[in-house]
Amino acid sequence: MKDKFVIFIKQNGFLLFLFICVCAVAAGTIYVSTTELREARNGRVEDLVILEEIDSEDTENTAVPENIEVSYIDEEIDDEVIKDEALNDELETEEEVVDALAEDAEEDIEFIDDYEEDDTNLVTDEHKAGFLPIDGKIITNISEDTLIYSTTLDEWRYHAGIDIKAPVGTEVKVPLSGTVKEIIEDDLWGITIIIDHGNGLESKYSNLGTKEMVKVGIGVNVGDFISVVGDTAKIEMKMEPHLHYEVSKNGKNIDPRSITE
């Protein structure tokens, strides 16, 4: 038996030696690989522990699975970025609103600066008439600081215009260009025509004899005849024949003579 073993060694010694070497190399490789794997595992565990410690500080020591920790950190960062972007957009929007309001305020200020305080008694050259509607004596003035006595009513009262003496049938002409605004038959003032001259200036003619010479909406020029003196004003029927003539600026009566040159 021993002889056979010796003969086997002699015949297969090289192969046996080669087999032993291969086994040794394989064993060494396995050992090295196992060691690296353990070190890698140890290192990963340390990394995971660090992540857990960081996350525990941010989430008040709440235990979260490993994959959720990484995802949660990324989402938190993204949320902060989104919030920052939203905040920036909001700030830009607020700045635009503020700029727009500032521009509007500047426009309003410019408008106020350009605004002129209305003066009811202010009549420009454009609204200056060269004559009264008829030629005649002024028998009743406009009430300013005092009341005017009415012979018809036998009382002192406010008088909104002037009365110009003229025979019935005297033609009434327009002292300023404008547009016929109203033609009415008033119970007290009789046939009345109102003309709009623009910019708040209006003239009113009462105690007329006809309303057929003009129509509402037509334009009239300086010197055009619009009616004739009549006796239709019951509130002044005891007076001499005359034209009752009023002028108003922005709804307030002014002396008709203030617009004549």
Residue pairs with C-beta under 8 A, 6 or more apart in sequence:
9 16
48 66
51 66
51 69
51 70
52 69
55 62
55 64
55 69
55 72
55 73
56 62
56 63
58 73
58 76
59 72
64 72
118 200
118 250
120 249
120 250
120 252
120 254
121 249
121 254
121 258
122 249
123 201
123 249
123 254
123 258
123 259
124 199
126 199
127 176
127 197
127 199
127 201
127 259
128 259
128 260
128 261
129 175
129 176
129 222
129 259
129 260
129 261
130 175
130 222
130 260
130 261
131 173
131 175
131 260
132 164
132 175
132 245
132 256
132 257
132 260
133 164
133 172
133 173
133 174
133 175
133 203
133 205
133 243
133 245
134 164
134 166
134 170
134 171
134 172
134 173
134 229
134 243
135 166
136 164
136 165
136 166
136 170
136 242
136 243
137 164
137 165
138 162
138 163
138 164
138 165
139 163
139 164
139 165
139 239
139 240
139 242
140 148
140 159
140 162
140 163
140 239
140 242
141 148
141 159
141 162
142 159
142 160
142 161
142 162
142 253
142 255
142 256
143 157
143 158
143 159
143 160
144 255
147 156
147 157
147 158
147 159
148 156
148 157
148 158
148 159
149 155
149 156
149 157
150 156
150 157
150 159
150 235
150 236
151 238
151 239
152 234
152 235
152 236
152 237
152 238
152 239
153 235
160 246
160 253
161 204
161 206
161 244
161 245
161 246
161 247
161 253
161 256
162 244
162 245
162 246
162 255
162 256
162 257
163 236
163 239
163 242
163 243
163 244
163 245
164 242
164 243
164 245
165 240
165 241
165 242
166 229
166 241
166 242
166 243
167 229
167 241
168 209
168 228
168 229
168 230
168 231
168 241
169 209
169 228
169 229
170 228
170 229
170 243
171 225
171 227
171 228
172 205
172 208
172 225
172 226
172 227
172 228
172 229
172 243
173 223
173 224
173 225
173 226
174 195
174 203
174 220
174 221
174 222
174 223
174 224
174 225
174 226
175 203
175 222
175 259
175 260
176 195
176 197
176 201
176 203
176 222
176 259
177 197
177 219
177 220
177 221
177 222
178 195
178 196
178 197
178 198
178 203
178 219
178 220
179 195
179 196
179 217
179 218
179 219
179 220
180 193
180 194
180 195
180 196
180 214
180 215
180 216
180 217
180 218
180 219
180 220
180 226
181 194
181 195
181 196
181 202
181 216
182 192
182 193
182 194
182 216
183 191
183 192
183 193
183 194
183 211
183 214
183 215
183 216
184 191
184 192
184 194
185 191
185 192
185 211
185 232
186 192
186 206
186 233
187 234
188 233
188 234
188 235
189 206
189 207
189 232
189 233
189 235
189 244
190 206
190 207
190 208
190 230
190 231
190 232
190 233
190 234
191 206
191 207
191 208
191 209
191 210
191 211
191 227
191 230
191 232
192 204
192 205
192 206
192 208
193 204
193 205
193 208
193 211
193 214
193 226
193 227
194 202
194 203
194 204
194 205
195 202
195 203
195 204
195 205
195 220
195 226
196 202
197 203
200 249
200 250
200 251
201 247
201 248
201 249
201 259
202 247
202 248
203 245
203 246
203 247
203 256
204 245
204 246
204 247
204 248
205 226
205 227
205 243
205 244
205 245
206 233
206 243
206 244
206 245
206 246
207 229
207 230
207 231
207 232
207 233
207 236
207 242
207 243
207 244
208 227
208 228
208 229
208 230
208 232
208 243
209 227
209 228
209 229
209 230
209 231
209 232
210 227
210 228
210 230
211 227
213 225
213 226
213 227
214 220
214 226
214 227
220 226
229 241
229 242
229 243
231 237
231 241
233 244
236 242
236 244
245 256
246 253
246 256
247 253
247 254
247 255
247 256
247 258
247 259
248 254
